[in-house]
């Protein structure tokens, strides 16, 4: 069974802004529990690897490894109504596959709420970026 995917930027941003976080040496997972008013069931997965992780070949390899690890690790948790965004680091290429699977399987349960000052910092950045007239 394939995991449902996050496809839109606003879904990734919602997980980043309102989600809980789990850090491992190879990645950071952002877990956003779905609201009761959302008519959706099941887990959705989003993967991201920035240019800092390497060139296109390395980024695609990172995403393939994480997708395979997530399919194995989250197959028993697909009924949980939440969104998971995995932000990859370059260490994914060097990490043991079984360690990736283990970290991803506990990411949903161990993810901690983000610190409250993170939203203030993000809104201050938006305010500073607004054009002044």
URRA-V900429 format. One record per backbone hydrogen bond with DSSP energy under -1.0 kcal/mol. NH is the residue of the N-H (numbers start at 1). CO is the residue of the C=O. If there is no record, write none. Layout:
[[NH;CO] [NH;CO]]
This chain:
[[6;45] [12;8] [13;9] [14;10] [15;11] [16;12] [17;13] [18;14] [19;15] [20;31] [21;112] [22;29] [24;27] [28;87] [29;22] [30;85] [31;20] [32;83] [34;81] [38;35] [40;38] [43;78] [44;82] [45;4] [46;84] [48;86] [53;50] [54;51] [59;55] [60;56] [61;57] [62;58] [63;59] [64;60] [65;61] [66;62] [67;63] [68;64] [69;65] [70;66] [71;67] [72;68] [73;69] [74;70] [77;74] [80;77] [82;80] [83;32] [84;44] [85;30] [86;46] [87;28] [88;48] [89;26] [92;89] [93;90] [95;91] [100;96] [101;97] [102;98] [103;99] [104;100] [105;101] [106;102] [110;106] [111;107] [112;21] [118;115] [121;117] [122;118] [123;119] [124;120] [125;121] [126;122] [127;123] [128;124] [129;125]]
